Amino acid sequence: MNDEEERLVQAEPEVLEGDDELPRQPVSDRDPFVPEPYPRPGERREWRVMRIAALVVAALILVIVLYAILR
């Protein structure tokens, strides 16, 4: 076996060792930067609540600005 090739160091979890001597796990089949295909449980409700909260904050800012102008 050539020293430049990767060799199996540990069976579970699978770790590869190459010439740089840093243990590495093999690349997973799923890219971690790809978004999930559907919303997780509770995400729809969270976004709905966040939209309502943003509207409340915008209304408060509008009231404060109108109060400052009309005062």
N, C-alpha and C positions, 0 to 999 in steps of 0.2 A: 504494500500500500504506500502511495506517495505521501510525503509530509504535507504537500500543498493541498491535498484533497481534504474534504470534510469527512469526519468520522463520527460515528455514533458514540456518545459518551454515557448516556443514561437512557433507559428505555421509557420510563414513565415519569414525568412528561418528557416527550422526546426533545433532546437538546443536542445541537450539532456543535462540533468544535472544529475550527479551521486554523489557519496559520496565525491568526491574530490572538489566539488563546482566550477570547471572550466567549463565554457560553451564549448561544443564541437558540431561540425556539424557531421552528419552521414557520413560514408565512402561512397565515390562515387563509381559508378559501374565501372568506367574506372580508371585503374592504371596510375598515372601521370608519371611513369618512363618508360612506354611502348612507343617506338617511334611511330610517326604517320605512317599510312600505305602507305602514298604517300608523295612526296615532296610538300611543300607549294609553292604557286605562287612565282616565282622569284628565288627559291633555285637552280635550275639547272643552271641558268645564273650566279648566284653568284659563284658557284663552278667552272664553266668554266672560269670566269674572274680571280678567285683566282689561278687556275692552270697556266694561262698565266702569271700572275704577278710573280708566283714562278719561272717560266722559265726565265723571264726577270732578276730577282734578281740573279739567278744561273749564267746566262750569264755574268752579270756585275762582279760577284765575279771571274769568270774564266778569264775575261779580265784583271782585276786588278792583279790576281796572275801571269798570263802570262807576263804582263808588268813588274812586280817586278822581275821575273826570268830572263827575257831577257834584262833587263836594265843594 
